[in-house]
């Protein structure tokens, strides 16, 4: 996969805001749940919580309450639980979309 293929052509919230929909070059579309995205957060607090064994095994029903571009390489997502620190590079979103459980 080339670097250009790792960048989505479109990013939008699902109708119920419980997912993020990504349209990739070549016509593929992926839908990532808010819970899966929240679980994949790599911010310092979440990384530390994982290392300390305090990261939740599951999250209550969540919505994505905001999407903000971070330059041309990522988005910041704001979740209904108040978490808004994670930066999600296109390469991470593509990896999540390509994962078997996506």
C-alpha positions in Angstrom: 0.0 0.0 0.0 1.4 3.4 -0.9 1.3 6.4 1.4 -1.5 7.9 -0.6 -3.7 4.8 -0.1 -3.4 5.2 3.7 -5.1 8.6 3.5 -8.9 8.5 3.3 -10.7 10.5 0.7 -13.6 11.2 3.1 -14.1 11.1 6.8 -17.6 11.4 8.3 -19.6 10.4 11.3 -22.0 7.6 11.0 -25.7 8.5 11.2 -26.0 7.7 14.9 -22.5 9.1 15.7 -21.5 5.7 17.1 -19.0 5.2 14.3 -16.5 7.0 12.0 -16.9 6.2 8.3 -13.8 6.4 6.1 -13.8 6.2 2.3 -10.4 5.0 1.0 -8.9 5.4 -2.5 -10.1 2.7 -4.8 -13.6 2.7 -3.4 -13.3 0.8 -0.2 -15.3 2.1 2.8 -14.6 1.3 6.5 -16.8 1.9 9.5 -15.0 2.0 12.9 -17.1 2.0 16.0 -16.6 4.7 18.6 -15.8 2.0 21.2 -13.1 0.5 19.0 -11.6 3.9 18.3 -11.7 4.8 22.0 -10.0 1.5 22.9 -7.3 2.3 20.3 -6.4 5.7 21.7 -2.7 6.2 22.0 -2.6 9.4 24.1 -0.3 9.6 27.0 -3.0 9.0 29.6 -4.4 5.9 27.8 -0.9 4.6 27.2 -0.1 5.0 30.9 -3.4 3.4 32.0 -2.6 0.4 29.8 0.9 0.1 31.4 -0.6 0.4 34.9 -3.3 -2.2 34.1 -6.1 0.4 34.6 -7.3 0.7 31.0 -10.9 -0.5 30.7 -11.5 -3.8 29.1 -14.7 -2.3 27.5 -16.4 1.0 27.2 -20.1 1.9 27.7 -21.9 2.9 24.6 -20.1 5.8 23.1 -20.5 8.4 20.4 -18.0 10.4 18.5 -18.9 14.0 19.3 -16.3 15.7 17.2 -13.7 15.2 14.5 -10.9 17.8 14.0 -8.2 17.6 11.4 -4.6 17.6 12.7 -2.6 18.9 9.8 -2.9 16.6 6.8 -1.9 13.5 8.7 -4.5 12.8 11.4 -7.7 13.6 13.2 -8.4 14.3 16.8 -11.6 12.6 18.0 -13.8 13.8 20.9 -15.9 11.1 22.5 -19.1 11.3 24.6 -17.2 10.2 27.7 -15.3 13.5 27.5 -12.1 12.0 26.2 -10.6 14.2 23.5 -6.8 13.8 23.7 -6.1 11.1 21.1 -4.5 11.8 17.8 -5.5 9.2 15.2 -3.0 9.3 12.2 -4.4 8.0 8.9 -2.0 5.0 9.1 -3.5 4.0 12.5 -7.1 4.3 11.1 -6.1 2.3 8.1 -4.6 -0.4 10.3 -7.8 -0.5 12.4 -9.9 -0.7 9.3 -7.8 -3.5 7.9 -7.9 -5.5 11.1 -10.1 -8.7 11.0 -12.4 -7.5 13.8 -13.1 -4.1 12.1 
